Amino acid sequence: MPRYTTTLHNRAAPDAPASISRHVPFHVAHEAAAAAWVRALREACGELLDPVTQIAVVNVVSNFGRELFTEEAYVDVTATRIGTTSLTLQIGIEQDGTQAAEVTATLVQLDSSRRGSAPWSPAQVAALETLSTASVTPSR
């Protein structure tokens, strides 16, 4: 399971009160989760898969246990299911030693027409499995 360090941001107006400017909106957490899963897929699969052009997001569910703030956070990416054409990832966002958010995303590999799904190759499956079994490795 890869772990990435990121700094969450807020695009609040410069004169916004601290209660607003330090708060991280949910969509920024989703952006951090997406950046982490793209990076994890690139690192795991290398040339076997381009997560930007060969993957479609078909489902995203997020749960927030506490507020996220504009500061450093750790993002963990774990593959929880590898199907014939799909992949389910669990992305945890942690701040101050507490998991603040959990995002579950189901991704599908697209065929060359980008209108249907394509099965994972055996090499892709082996690479994706490293996301469910790899140990935590801090990374920036």
BADRENDO-65286 format. One record per atom (N, C-alpha, C): atom name; residue number from 1; residue in one letter; x, y, z. Coordinates in steps of 0.1 Angstrom, whole numbers. Each point is the difference from the previous one (the first is absolute). Layout:
BEGIN
<site "CA"; NUM; "A"; <X; Y; Z>>,
...
END
This chain:
BEGIN
<site "N"; 1; "M"; <9; -12; 0>>,
<site "CA"; 1; "M"; <-9; 12; 0>>,
<site "C"; 1; "M"; <9; 12; 0>>,
<site "N"; 2; "P"; <0; 8; -11>>,
<site "CA"; 2; "P"; <8; 12; 0>>,
<site "C"; 2; "P"; <-6; 11; 9>>,
<site "N"; 3; "R"; <9; 8; 6>>,
<site "CA"; 3; "R"; <-4; 11; 8>>,
<site "C"; 3; "R"; <7; 12; -6>>,
<site "N"; 4; "Y"; <-8; 11; -2>>,
<site "CA"; 4; "Y"; <6; 12; -5>>,
<site "C"; 4; "Y"; <-3; 12; 9>>,
<site "N"; 5; "T"; <9; 9; 0>>,
<site "CA"; 5; "T"; <-1; 12; 8>>,
<site "C"; 5; "T"; <-5; 11; -9>>,
<site "N"; 6; "T"; <-10; 8; 4>>,
<site "CA"; 6; "T"; <-5; 11; -8>>,
<site "C"; 6; "T"; <-3; 11; 9>>,
<site "N"; 7; "T"; <-1; 12; -5>>,
<site "CA"; 7; "T"; <-5; 12; 8>>,
<site "C"; 7; "T"; <-13; 4; -6>>,
<site "N"; 8; "L"; <-11; -1; 8>>,
<site "CA"; 8; "L"; <-13; 4; -5>>,
<site "C"; 8; "L"; <-1; 15; -1>>,
<site "N"; 9; "H"; <-7; 5; -10>>,
<site "CA"; 9; "H"; <-2; 14; -2>>,
<site "C"; 9; "H"; <-15; 4; 0>>,
<site "N"; 10; "N"; <-2; 13; 1>>,
<site "CA"; 10; "N"; <-13; 5; -1>>,
<site "C"; 10; "N"; <1; 13; -9>>,
<site "N"; 11; "R"; <-9; 1; -8>>,
<site "CA"; 11; "R"; <0; 12; -9>>,
<site "C"; 11; "R"; <-8; 11; 5>>,
<site "N"; 12; "A"; <0; 2; 13>>,
<site "CA"; 12; "A"; <-8; 11; 6>>,
<site "C"; 12; "A"; <6; 14; -3>>,
<site "N"; 13; "A"; <-9; 10; 0>>,
<site "CA"; 13; "A"; <4; 13; -2>>,
<site "C"; 13; "A"; <11; 4; 11>>,
<site "N"; 14; "P"; <9; 8; -4>>,
<site "CA"; 14; "P"; <11; 4; 9>>,
<site "C"; 14; "P"; <-5; 6; 13>>,
<site "N"; 15; "D"; <-11; 7; 0>>,
<site "CA"; 15; "D"; <-5; 6; 12>>,
<site "C"; 15; "D"; <-10; -9; 7>>,
<site "N"; 16; "A"; <-2; -12; -3>>,
<site "CA"; 16; "A"; <-9; -9; 7>>,
<site "C"; 16; "A"; <4; -3; 14>>,
<site "N"; 17; "P"; <-9; -1; 9>>,
<site "CA"; 17; "P"; <3; -3; 14>>,
<site "C"; 17; "P"; <7; -14; 1>>,
<site "N"; 18; "A"; <8; -2; 10>>,
<site "CA"; 18; "A"; <7; -12; 2>>,
<site "C"; 18; "A"; <-9; -13; 0>>,
<site "N"; 19; "S"; <-12; 2; 5>>,
<site "CA"; 19; "S"; <-9; -12; 0>>,
<site "C"; 19; "S"; <-4; -4; -14>>,
<site "N"; 20; "I"; <1; 9; -9>>,
<site "CA"; 20; "I"; <-2; -4; -14>>,
<site "C"; 20; "I"; <13; -3; -8>>,
<site "N"; 21; "S"; <10; 8; 2>>,
<site "CA"; 21; "S"; <12; -2; -8>>,
<site "C"; 21; "S"; <8; -13; 4>>,
<site "N"; 22; "R"; <-2; -5; 12>>,
<site "CA"; 22; "R"; <7; -12; 5>>,
<site "C"; 22; "R"; <-8; -12; -4>>,
<site "N"; 23; "H"; <-13; 1; -3>>,
<site "CA"; 23; "H"; <-8; -12; -3>>,
<site "C"; 23; "H"; <3; -5; -14>>,
<site "N"; 24; "V"; <0; -13; -2>>,
<site "CA"; 24; "V"; <2; -6; -13>>,
<site "C"; 24; "V"; <-13; -5; -5>>,
<site "N"; 25; "P"; <-6; 5; -11>>,
<site "CA"; 25; "P"; <-12; -4; -5>>,
<site "C"; 25; "P"; <1; -15; -5>>,
<site "N"; 26; "F"; <-11; -7; 0>>,
<site "CA"; 26; "F"; <0; -14; -4>>,
<site "C"; 26; "F"; <6; -2; -14>>,
<site "N"; 27; "H"; <-2; 9; -9>>,
<site "CA"; 27; "H"; <5; -3; -14>>,
<site "C"; 27; "H"; <15; 1; 0>>,
<site "N"; 28; "V"; <6; 7; 9>>,
<site "CA"; 28; "V"; <15; 1; 1>>,
<site "C"; 28; "V"; <5; -14; 5>>,
<site "N"; 29; "A"; <-7; -5; 10>>,
<site "CA"; 29; "A"; <4; -14; 4>>,
<site "C"; 29; "A"; <-2; -10; -11>>,
<site "N"; 30; "H"; <-10; 1; -8>>,
<site "CA"; 30; "H"; <-2; -9; -11>>,
<site "C"; 30; "H"; <12; 2; -10>>,
<site "N"; 31; "E"; <4; 12; -3>>,
<site "CA"; 31; "E"; <11; 3; -9>>,
<site "C"; 31; "E"; <13; -7; 6>>,
<site "N"; 32; "A"; <2; 1; 13>>,
<site "CA"; 32; "A"; <12; -6; 6>>,
<site "C"; 32; "A"; <-1; -15; -1>>,
<site "N"; 33; "A"; <-12; -6; 2>>,
<site "CA"; 33; "A"; <-1; -14; -2>>,
<site "C"; 33; "A"; <3; -4; -14>>,
<site "N"; 34; "A"; <-6; 7; -10>>,
<site "CA"; 34; "A"; <2; -3; -14>>,
<site "C"; 34; "A"; <15; 1; -4>>,
<site "N"; 35; "A"; <7; 10; 5>>,
<site "CA"; 35; "A"; <14; 2; -3>>,
<site "C"; 35; "A"; <8; -12; 6>>,
<site "N"; 36; "A"; <-4; -5; 11>>,
<site "CA"; 36; "A"; <7; -11; 7>>,
<site "C"; 36; "A"; <-3; -13; -8>>,
<site "N"; 37; "W"; <-12; -2; -4>>,
<site "CA"; 37; "W"; <-2; -13; -7>>,
<site "C"; 37; "W"; <6; 0; -14>>,
<site "N"; 38; "V"; <1; 11; -7>>,
<site "CA"; 38; "V"; <7; 1; -13>>,
<site "C"; 38; "V"; <14; -3; 3>>,
<site "N"; 39; "R"; <6; 6; 10>>,
<site "CA"; 39; "R"; <15; -2; 2>>,
<site "C"; 39; "R"; <2; -15; 4>>,
<site "N"; 40; "A"; <-8; -6; 8>>,
<site "CA"; 40; "A"; <1; -13; 4>>,
<site "C"; 40; "A"; <-1; -10; -12>>,
<site "N"; 41; "L"; <-9; 3; -9>>,
<site "CA"; 41; "L"; <-2; -9; -11>>,
<site "C"; 41; "L"; <12; 2; -10>>,
<site "N"; 42; "R"; <5; 12; -1>>,
<site "CA"; 42; "R"; <12; 2; -9>>,
<site "C"; 42; "R"; <12; -7; 6>>,
<site "N"; 43; "E"; <2; 1; 13>>,
<site "CA"; 43; "E"; <11; -7; 6>>,
<site "C"; 43; "E"; <-1; -15; 0>>,
<site "N"; 44; "A"; <-12; -5; 2>>,
<site "CA"; 44; "A"; <-2; -15; 0>>,
<site "C"; 44; "A"; <1; -6; -14>>,
<site "N"; 45; "C"; <-6; 7; -10>>,
<site "CA"; 45; "C"; <-2; -6; -13>>,
<site "C"; 45; "C"; <10; 5; -10>>,
<site "N"; 46; "G"; <7; 11; 2>>,
<site "CA"; 46; "G"; <9; 5; -10>>,
<site "C"; 46; "G"; <-6; 1; -14>>,
<site "N"; 47; "E"; <6; -5; -9>>,
<site "CA"; 47; "E"; <-4; 0; -14>>,
<site "C"; 47; "E"; <-12; -8; -3>>,
<site "N"; 48; "L"; <-4; -9; 9>>,
<site "CA"; 48; "L"; <-12; -9; -2>>,
<site "C"; 48; "L"; <-13; 7; 0>>,
<site "N"; 49; "L"; <0; 13; 6>>,
<site "CA"; 49; "L"; <-13; 6; 1>>,
<site "C"; 49; "L"; <2; 15; 1>>,
<site "N"; 50; "D"; <-8; 8; -7>>,
<site "CA"; 50; "D"; <0; 15; 2>>,
<site "C"; 50; "D"; <-13; 3; 7>>,
<site "N"; 51; "P"; <0; 3; 13>>,
<site "CA"; 51; "P"; <-12; 3; 7>>,
<site "C"; 51; "P"; <-8; 12; -4>>,
<site "N"; 52; "V"; <6; 8; -8>>,
<site "CA"; 52; "V"; <-7; 12; -5>>,
<site "C"; 52; "V"; <-8; -3; -12>>,
<site "N"; 53; "T"; <6; -7; -10>>,
<site "CA"; 53; "T"; <-7; -3; -12>>,
<site "C"; 53; "T"; <-7; -13; -1>>,
<site "N"; 54; "Q"; <4; -10; 8>>,
<site "CA"; 54; "Q"; <-6; -13; -1>>,
<site "C"; 54; "Q"; <-10; -4; 11>>,
<site "N"; 55; "I"; <-3; 9; 9>>,
<site "CA"; 55; "I"; <-8; -3; 12>>,
<site "C"; 55; "I"; <-12; 10; 0>>,
<site "N"; 56; "A"; <-12; -6; 4>>,
<site "CA"; 56; "A"; <-11; 9; 2>>,
<site "C"; 56; "A"; <-5; -3; 15>>,
<site "N"; 57; "V"; <-4; 11; 6>>,
<site "CA"; 57; "V"; <-5; -1; 14>>,
<site "C"; 57; "V"; <-15; -3; -1>>,
<site "N"; 58; "V"; <-4; -11; 6>>,
<site "CA"; 58; "V"; <-15; -4; -1>>,
<site "C"; 58; "V"; <-7; 2; 13>>,
<site "N"; 59; "N"; <7; 1; 11>>,
<site "CA"; 59; "N"; <-6; 2; 13>>,
<site "C"; 59; "N"; <10; 6; 10>>,
<site "N"; 60; "V"; <-5; 10; 7>>,
<site "CA"; 60; "V"; <8; 6; 11>>,
<site "C"; 60; "V"; <-9; 2; 12>>,
<site "N"; 61; "V"; <4; -5; 12>>,
<site "CA"; 61; "V"; <-7; 2; 12>>,
<site "C"; 61; "V"; <10; 5; 10>>,
<site "N"; 62; "S"; <-4; 11; 7>>,
<site "CA"; 62; "S"; <9; 6; 10>>,
<site "C"; 62; "S"; <-7; 1; 13>>,
<site "N"; 63; "N"; <8; -2; 11>>,
<site "CA"; 63; "N"; <-5; 2; 13>>,
<site "C"; 63; "N"; <10; 8; 8>>,
<site "N"; 64; "F"; <-5; 10; 7>>,
<site "CA"; 64; "F"; <9; 9; 8>>,
<site "C"; 64; "F"; <-3; -2; 15>>,
<site "N"; 65; "G"; <11; -3; 7>>,
<site "CA"; 65; "G"; <-1; -2; 14>>,
<site "C"; 65; "G"; <2; 12; 8>>,
<site "N"; 66; "R"; <7; 10; -6>>,
<site "CA"; 66; "R"; <3; 13; 6>>,
<site "C"; 66; "R"; <4; 9; -11>>,
<site "N"; 67; "E"; <1; 13; 4>>,
<site "CA"; 67; "E"; <3; 10; -10>>,
<site "C"; 67; "E"; <15; -1; -4>>,
<site "N"; 68; "L"; <3; 3; -12>>,
<site "CA"; 68; "L"; <13; 1; -5>>,
<site "C"; 68; "L"; <4; 14; 0>>,
<site "N"; 69; "F"; <13; 3; 2>>,
<site "CA"; 69; "F"; <5; 13; 0>>,
<site "C"; 69; "F"; <12; 2; -10>>,
<site "N"; 70; "T"; <3; 12; -3>>,
<site "CA"; 70; "T"; <10; 4; -9>>,
<site "C"; 70; "T"; <14; -2; 6>>,
<site "N"; 71; "E"; <4; -13; 0>>,
<site "CA"; 71; "E"; <13; -3; 6>>,
<site "C"; 71; "E"; <4; -14; -6>>,
<site "N"; 72; "E"; <11; -5; 5>>,
<site "CA"; 72; "E"; <5; -13; -5>>,
<site "C"; 72; "E"; <-10; -11; 3>>,
<site "N"; 73; "A"; <-1; -9; -9>>,
<site "CA"; 73; "A"; <-9; -12; 2>>,
<site "C"; 73; "A"; <8; -12; -7>>,
<site "N"; 74; "Y"; <-4; -12; 5>>,
<site "CA"; 74; "Y"; <5; -12; -6>>,
<site "C"; 74; "Y"; <-11; -7; -7>>,
<site "N"; 75; "V"; <3; -5; -12>>,
<site "CA"; 75; "V"; <-10; -7; -8>>,
<site "C"; 75; "V"; <4; -14; -3>>,
<site "N"; 76; "D"; <-8; -10; 4>>,
<site "CA"; 76; "D"; <3; -14; -2>>,
<site "C"; 76; "D"; <-9; -5; -11>>,
<site "N"; 77; "V"; <6; -8; -9>>,
<site "CA"; 77; "V"; <-8; -6; -11>>,
<site "C"; 77; "V"; <1; -15; 1>>,
<site "N"; 78; "T"; <-11; -7; 1>>,
<site "CA"; 78; "T"; <0; -15; 1>>,
<site "C"; 78; "T"; <-10; -5; -10>>,
<site "N"; 79; "A"; <4; -10; -8>>,
<site "CA"; 79; "A"; <-10; -7; -9>>,
<site "C"; 79; "A"; <-7; -10; 9>>,
<site "N"; 80; "T"; <-14; 1; 0>>,
<site "CA"; 80; "T"; <-8; -9; 8>>,
<site "C"; 80; "T"; <-7; -11; -9>>,
<site "N"; 81; "R"; <-1; 2; -13>>,
<site "CA"; 81; "R"; <-6; -9; -9>>,
<site "C"; 81; "R"; <6; 2; -14>>,
<site "N"; 82; "I"; <4; -11; -6>>,
<site "CA"; 82; "I"; <4; 0; -14>>,
<site "C"; 82; "I"; <-9; -9; -8>>,
<site "N"; 83; "G"; <-9; 6; -8>>,
<site "CA"; 83; "G"; <-9; -8; -8>>,
<site "C"; 83; "G"; <6; -3; -14>>,
<site "N"; 84; "T"; <-9; -5; -9>>,
<site "CA"; 84; "T"; <5; -3; -13>>,
<site "C"; 84; "T"; <4; 13; -8>>,
<site "N"; 85; "T"; <-8; 10; 2>>,
<site "CA"; 85; "T"; <3; 13; -7>>,
<site "C"; 85; "T"; <0; 12; 10>>,
<site "N"; 86; "S"; <-3; -2; 12>>,
<site "CA"; 86; "S"; <-1; 11; 10>>,
<site "C"; 86; "S"; <10; -2; 11>>,
<site "N"; 87; "L"; <1; 11; 8>>,
<site "CA"; 87; "L"; <9; 0; 11>>,
<site "C"; 87; "L"; <-7; 9; 11>>,
<site "N"; 88; "T"; <0; -5; 12>>,
<site "CA"; 88; "T"; <-5; 9; 11>>,
<site "C"; 88; "T"; <11; 3; 9>>,
<site "N"; 89; "L"; <1; 13; 2>>,
<site "CA"; 89; "L"; <11; 6; 9>>,
<site "C"; 89; "L"; <-6; 6; 12>>,
<site "N"; 90; "Q"; <7; -1; 11>>,
<site "CA"; 90; "Q"; <-4; 7; 12>>,
<site "C"; 90; "Q"; <11; 10; 3>>,
<site "N"; 91; "I"; <-4; 12; 1>>,
<site "CA"; 91; "I"; <10; 11; 3>>,
<site "C"; 91; "I"; <-3; 6; 13>>,
<site "N"; 92; "G"; <10; 0; 9>>,
<site "CA"; 92; "G"; <-2; 6; 13>>,
<site "C"; 92; "G"; <8; 13; 1>>,
<site "N"; 93; "I"; <-6; 10; 6>>,
<site "CA"; 93; "I"; <7; 13; 1>>,
<site "C"; 93; "I"; <1; 2; 15>>,
<site "N"; 94; "E"; <12; 1; 5>>,
<site "CA"; 94; "E"; <3; 2; 14>>,
<site "C"; 94; "E"; <7; 13; 3>>,
<site "N"; 95; "Q"; <-5; 6; 11>>,
<site "CA"; 95; "Q"; <7; 12; 5>>,
<site "C"; 95; "Q"; <1; -1; 15>>,
<site "N"; 96; "D"; <11; 5; 6>>,
<site "CA"; 96; "D"; <2; 0; 14>>,
<site "C"; 96; "D"; <-2; -14; 6>>,
<site "N"; 97; "G"; <4; -11; -7>>,
<site "CA"; 97; "G"; <-1; -13; 5>>,
<site "C"; 97; "G"; <-13; -6; 0>>,
<site "N"; 98; "T"; <-10; 7; -6>>,
<site "CA"; 98; "T"; <-14; -5; 0>>,
<site "C"; 98; "T"; <-5; -1; -15>>,
<site "N"; 99; "Q"; <-6; -11; -3>>,
<site "CA"; 99; "Q"; <-6; -1; -14>>,
<site "C"; 99; "Q"; <-12; 10; 0>>,
<site "N"; 100; "A"; <1; 9; -9>>,
<site "CA"; 100; "A"; <-10; 10; -1>>,
<site "C"; 100; "A"; <-10; -3; -11>>,
<site "N"; 101; "A"; <4; -7; -10>>,
<site "CA"; 101; "A"; <-9; -2; -12>>,
<site "C"; 101; "A"; <4; -14; -6>>,
<site "N"; 102; "E"; <-10; -6; -5>>,
<site "CA"; 102; "E"; <2; -13; -8>>,
<site "C"; 102; "E"; <-8; 2; -13>>,
<site "N"; 103; "V"; <7; -3; -11>>,
<site "CA"; 103; "V"; <-6; 1; -13>>,
<site "C"; 103; "V"; <1; -14; -6>>,
<site "N"; 104; "T"; <-11; -5; -5>>,
<site "CA"; 104; "T"; <1; -13; -7>>,
<site "C"; 104; "T"; <-4; 3; -15>>,
<site "N"; 105; "A"; <9; -4; -9>>,
<site "CA"; 105; "A"; <-2; 3; -14>>,
<site "C"; 105; "A"; <1; -13; -8>>,
<site "N"; 106; "T"; <-10; -2; -9>>,
<site "CA"; 106; "T"; <1; -11; -9>>,
<site "C"; 106; "T"; <3; 5; -14>>,
<site "N"; 107; "L"; <11; -6; -5>>,
<site "CA"; 107; "L"; <5; 5; -13>>,
<site "C"; 107; "L"; <-2; -12; -10>>,
<site "N"; 108; "V"; <-1; 3; -13>>,
<site "CA"; 108; "V"; <-2; -10; -10>>,
<site "C"; 108; "V"; <10; 3; -11>>,
<site "N"; 109; "Q"; <7; -10; -5>>,
<site "CA"; 109; "Q"; <9; 2; -11>>,
<site "C"; 109; "Q"; <-8; 1; -13>>,
<site "N"; 110; "L"; <3; 10; -8>>,
<site "CA"; 110; "L"; <-8; 2; -12>>,
<site "C"; 110; "L"; <6; -8; -12>>,
<site "N"; 111; "D"; <-8; -4; -10>>,
<site "CA"; 111; "D"; <5; -6; -12>>,
<site "C"; 111; "D"; <4; 12; -9>>,
<site "N"; 112; "S"; <5; -4; -12>>,
<site "CA"; 112; "S"; <6; 11; -9>>,
<site "C"; 112; "S"; <-10; 10; -5>>,
<site "N"; 113; "S"; <-13; -4; 0>>,
<site "CA"; 113; "S"; <-10; 9; -4>>,
<site "C"; 113; "S"; <-4; 10; 11>>,
<site "N"; 114; "R"; <4; -3; 12>>,
<site "CA"; 114; "R"; <-4; 8; 12>>,
<site "C"; 114; "R"; <-15; -1; 3>>,
<site "N"; 115; "R"; <-7; -9; -6>>,
<site "CA"; 115; "R"; <-14; -1; 2>>,
<site "C"; 115; "R"; <-4; -13; 8>>,
<site "N"; 116; "G"; <10; -9; 2>>,
<site "CA"; 116; "G"; <-3; -12; 7>>,
<site "C"; 116; "G"; <12; -3; 9>>,
<site "N"; 117; "S"; <-1; -11; 7>>,
<site "CA"; 117; "S"; <11; -4; 9>>,
<site "C"; 117; "S"; <9; -11; -7>>,
<site "N"; 118; "A"; <12; -1; 6>>,
<site "CA"; 118; "A"; <9; -10; -6>>,
<site "C"; 118; "A"; <6; -7; 12>>,
<site "N"; 119; "P"; <2; -13; -1>>,
<site "CA"; 119; "P"; <5; -8; 11>>,
<site "C"; 119; "P"; <15; 3; 3>>,
<site "N"; 120; "W"; <3; -1; 12>>,
<site "CA"; 120; "W"; <14; 2; 4>>,
<site "C"; 120; "W"; <9; -12; -6>>,
<site "N"; 121; "S"; <12; 3; -4>>,
<site "CA"; 121; "S"; <9; -11; -4>>,
<site "C"; 121; "S"; <6; -6; 13>>,
<site "N"; 122; "P"; <5; -12; -1>>,
<site "CA"; 122; "P"; <6; -6; 11>>,
<site "C"; 122; "P"; <11; 8; 6>>,
<site "N"; 123; "A"; <8; 7; -8>>,
<site "CA"; 123; "A"; <11; 9; 5>>,
<site "C"; 123; "A"; <-6; 12; 8>>,
<site "N"; 124; "Q"; <-11; 5; -5>>,
<site "CA"; 124; "Q"; <-7; 11; 7>>,
<site "C"; 124; "Q"; <-6; -5; 13>>,
<site "N"; 125; "V"; <-6; -11; 0>>,
<site "CA"; 125; "V"; <-5; -6; 13>>,
<site "C"; 125; "V"; <11; -1; 10>>,
<site "N"; 126; "A"; <11; -6; -4>>,
<site "CA"; 126; "A"; <12; -2; 9>>,
<site "C"; 126; "A"; <5; 14; 5>>,
<site "N"; 127; "A"; <0; 10; -8>>,
<site "CA"; 127; "A"; <4; 13; 4>>,
<site "C"; 127; "A"; <-10; 6; 10>>,
<site "N"; 128; "L"; <-13; -1; -3>>,
<site "CA"; 128; "L"; <-10; 5; 8>>,
<site "C"; 128; "L"; <0; -7; 14>>,
<site "N"; 129; "E"; <3; -12; 0>>,
<site "CA"; 129; "E"; <0; -8; 13>>,
<site "C"; 129; "E"; <10; 6; 9>>,
<site "N"; 130; "T"; <10; 6; -5>>,
<site "CA"; 130; "T"; <10; 6; 9>>,
<site "C"; 130; "T"; <-6; 11; 9>>,
<site "N"; 131; "L"; <-11; 6; -5>>,
<site "CA"; 131; "L"; <-6; 11; 8>>,
<site "C"; 131; "L"; <-8; -6; 11>>,
<site "N"; 132; "S"; <-3; -13; 0>>,
<site "CA"; 132; "S"; <-7; -6; 11>>,
<site "C"; 132; "S"; <9; -6; 10>>,
<site "N"; 133; "T"; <13; -3; -4>>,
<site "CA"; 133; "T"; <9; -7; 8>>,
<site "C"; 133; "T"; <12; 7; 4>>,
<site "N"; 134; "A"; <3; 11; -6>>,
<site "CA"; 134; "A"; <12; 8; 2>>,
<site "C"; 134; "A"; <0; 6; 14>>,
<site "N"; 135; "S"; <11; 0; 7>>,
<site "CA"; 135; "S"; <1; 7; 13>>,
<site "C"; 135; "S"; <0; 15; -2>>,
<site "N"; 136; "V"; <-4; 7; 11>>,
<site "CA"; 136; "V"; <0; 14; 0>>,
<site "C"; 136; "V"; <14; 6; -2>>,
<site "N"; 137; "T"; <1; 8; -11>>,
<site "CA"; 137; "T"; <13; 6; -2>>,
<site "C"; 137; "T"; <-2; 15; -1>>,
<site "N"; 138; "P"; <5; 8; 10>>,
<site "CA"; 138; "P"; <-2; 14; -1>>,
<site "C"; 138; "P"; <6; 6; -13>>,
<site "N"; 139; "S"; <-6; 9; -6>>,
<site "CA"; 139; "S"; <4; 6; -12>>,
<site "C"; 139; "S"; <-4; 14; -1>>,
<site "N"; 140; "R"; <7; 8; -7>>,
<site "CA"; 140; "R"; <-4; 14; -2>>,
<site "C"; 140; "R"; <-4; 3; -14>>,
END
